Structures are given as C-alpha cells and as structure tokens.
C-alpha cells in the first residue's frame, strides 16, 4: 500500500502493517513485512533492506480500538527506494 503524497512526509511512502494482541509482535510483523516488500521491489538483499528500515522507517501505532488487537504500521518514503 502506498500512502497518499499529501502526508506530513515529503512524498508517498510504502506502508505495511502488523496486527495482533501483542504490541511488540505487531511492530515486528510490520517491520518484517516492510523489509520483505523493499527486498522484493528493489532486489536488495534482505539484510540491506533491514539496515535501510532501521534508519529510515517510521513505526506508528495505527489503531487501538480493536481490543485486544493492536495495529502497527511501518512507513518508508518511496524516495529512499530510487
């Protein structure tokens, strides 16, 4: 999923989500999905996608109303993939 370019970022971003009853696990799932998507889109080695995510990705708690589940999203600006 790509975010709309009119966000607080400088442009569109790649976004993935993690959902579950444990906040930390949901964050890990969102991050792993982002790493997989970056590697698939760019041909980058997963370890390199991990390094990129560790310095440039944003994690956000996106939803807390679906008790007991948390929704966490990981965002990476598409400009980092060019």
ZADO-1210 file (C-alpha; in nm, 4 decimals, padded with zeros to 6 digits):
<atoms>
<atom x="00.0000" y="00.0000" z="00.0000" code="UNK" pos="1"/>
<atom x="00.1348" y="00.3431" z="-00.0881" code="UNK" pos="2"/>
<atom x="00.0296" y="00.6417" z="00.1172" code="UNK" pos="3"/>
<atom x="-00.1184" y="00.9479" z="-00.0410" code="UNK" pos="4"/>
<atom x="00.1535" y="01.2055" z="-00.1166" code="UNK" pos="5"/>
<atom x="-00.0240" y="01.4706" z="00.0913" code="UNK" pos="6"/>
<atom x="00.1016" y="01.3381" z="00.4214" code="UNK" pos="7"/>
<atom x="00.3415" y="01.5082" z="00.6583" code="UNK" pos="8"/>
<atom x="00.6212" y="01.3319" z="00.4718" code="UNK" pos="9"/>
<atom x="00.7877" y="01.4826" z="00.1693" code="UNK" pos="10"/>
<atom x="00.6188" y="01.2330" z="-00.0603" code="UNK" pos="11"/>
<atom x="00.4498" y="00.8986" z="-00.0976" code="UNK" pos="12"/>
<atom x="00.5554" y="00.6118" z="00.1248" code="UNK" pos="13"/>
<atom x="00.5457" y="00.2362" z="00.1283" code="UNK" pos="14"/>
<atom x="00.3424" y="00.1132" z="00.4260" code="UNK" pos="15"/>
<atom x="00.2958" y="-00.2307" z="00.5800" code="UNK" pos="16"/>
<atom x="00.1019" y="-00.3403" z="00.8860" code="UNK" pos="17"/>
<atom x="00.1223" y="-00.5830" z="01.1729" code="UNK" pos="18"/>
<atom x="-00.1873" y="-00.6859" z="01.3675" code="UNK" pos="19"/>
<atom x="-00.2159" y="-00.8777" z="01.6915" code="UNK" pos="20"/>
<atom x="-00.2763" y="-00.8753" z="02.0657" code="UNK" pos="21"/>
<atom x="00.0890" y="-00.8059" z="02.1467" code="UNK" pos="22"/>
<atom x="00.2129" y="-00.4565" z="02.0556" code="UNK" pos="23"/>
<atom x="00.5774" y="-00.5556" z="02.0185" code="UNK" pos="24"/>
<atom x="00.4947" y="-00.8543" z="01.7988" code="UNK" pos="25"/>
<atom x="00.2697" y="-00.6387" z="01.5793" code="UNK" pos="26"/>
<atom x="00.5588" y="-00.3915" z="01.5401" code="UNK" pos="27"/>
<atom x="00.7952" y="-00.6753" z="01.4463" code="UNK" pos="28"/>
<atom x="00.5447" y="-00.8122" z="01.1952" code="UNK" pos="29"/>
<atom x="00.5024" y="-00.4699" z="01.0311" code="UNK" pos="30"/>
<atom x="00.8792" y="-00.4261" z="01.0131" code="UNK" pos="31"/>
<atom x="00.9363" y="-00.7731" z="00.8689" code="UNK" pos="32"/>
<atom x="00.6686" y="-00.7117" z="00.6069" code="UNK" pos="33"/>
<atom x="00.8341" y="-00.3814" z="00.5141" code="UNK" pos="34"/>
<atom x="01.1736" y="-00.5500" z="00.4794" code="UNK" pos="35"/>
<atom x="01.0230" y="-00.8223" z="00.2595" code="UNK" pos="36"/>
<atom x="00.8454" y="-00.5658" z="00.0403" code="UNK" pos="37"/>
<atom x="01.1569" y="-00.3494" z="-00.0010" code="UNK" pos="38"/>
<atom x="01.3648" y="-00.6547" z="-00.0931" code="UNK" pos="39"/>
<atom x="01.1024" y="-00.7723" z="-00.3438" code="UNK" pos="40"/>
<atom x="01.0603" y="-00.4307" z="-00.5086" code="UNK" pos="41"/>
<atom x="01.4280" y="-00.3437" z="-00.5342" code="UNK" pos="42"/>
<atom x="01.6160" y="-00.6733" z="-00.5477" code="UNK" pos="43"/>
<atom x="01.8014" y="-00.5533" z="-00.2394" code="UNK" pos="44"/>
<atom x="01.9335" y="-00.8218" z="-00.0053" code="UNK" pos="45"/>
<atom x="01.7070" y="-00.8597" z="00.2996" code="UNK" pos="46"/>
<atom x="01.9919" y="-00.7583" z="00.5310" code="UNK" pos="47"/>
<atom x="02.0344" y="-00.4350" z="00.3341" code="UNK" pos="48"/>
<atom x="01.6583" y="-00.3721" z="00.3432" code="UNK" pos="49"/>
<atom x="01.6763" y="-00.4271" z="00.7207" code="UNK" pos="50"/>
<atom x="01.9551" y="-00.1696" z="00.7519" code="UNK" pos="51"/>
<atom x="01.7577" y="00.0813" z="00.5443" code="UNK" pos="52"/>
<atom x="01.4455" y="00.0264" z="00.7540" code="UNK" pos="53"/>
<atom x="01.6416" y="00.0652" z="01.0762" code="UNK" pos="54"/>
<atom x="01.7476" y="00.4186" z="00.9854" code="UNK" pos="55"/>
<atom x="01.4666" y="00.5476" z="00.7629" code="UNK" pos="56"/>
<atom x="01.1390" y="00.3728" z="00.8503" code="UNK" pos="57"/>
<atom x="00.8737" y="00.5108" z="01.0852" code="UNK" pos="58"/>
<atom x="00.6639" y="00.2855" z="01.3066" code="UNK" pos="59"/>
<atom x="00.3227" y="00.4099" z="01.4125" code="UNK" pos="60"/>
<atom x="00.0552" y="00.2652" z="01.6360" code="UNK" pos="61"/>
<atom x="-00.2279" y="00.2969" z="01.3873" code="UNK" pos="62"/>
<atom x="-00.5220" y="00.1597" z="01.5806" code="UNK" pos="63"/>
<atom x="-00.6004" y="00.0690" z="01.9401" code="UNK" pos="64"/>
<atom x="-00.9798" y="00.0466" z="01.9319" code="UNK" pos="65"/>
<atom x="-00.9960" y="-00.3150" z="01.8128" code="UNK" pos="66"/>
<atom x="-00.9355" y="-00.4627" z="02.1591" code="UNK" pos="67"/>
<atom x="-00.7450" y="-00.6840" z="02.2173" code="UNK" pos="68"/>
<atom x="-00.5592" y="-00.6231" z="01.8897" code="UNK" pos="69"/>
<atom x="-00.3076" y="-00.3536" z="01.8060" code="UNK" pos="70"/>
<atom x="-00.2431" y="-00.2357" z="01.4515" code="UNK" pos="71"/>
<atom x="00.1071" y="-00.1067" z="01.3873" code="UNK" pos="72"/>
<atom x="00.2204" y="00.0367" z="01.0543" code="UNK" pos="73"/>
<atom x="00.5710" y="00.0724" z="00.9183" code="UNK" pos="74"/>
<atom x="00.6286" y="00.3538" z="00.6677" code="UNK" pos="75"/>
<atom x="00.9237" y="00.4139" z="00.4349" code="UNK" pos="76"/>
<atom x="00.9318" y="00.7070" z="00.1953" code="UNK" pos="77"/>
<atom x="00.9464" y="00.5854" z="-00.1643" code="UNK" pos="78"/>
<atom x="01.2248" y="00.8334" z="-00.2375" code="UNK" pos="79"/>
<atom x="01.4591" y="00.6046" z="-00.0413" code="UNK" pos="80"/>
<atom x="01.3996" y="00.3297" z="-00.2977" code="UNK" pos="81"/>
<atom x="01.5061" y="00.5318" z="-00.6025" code="UNK" pos="82"/>
</atoms>
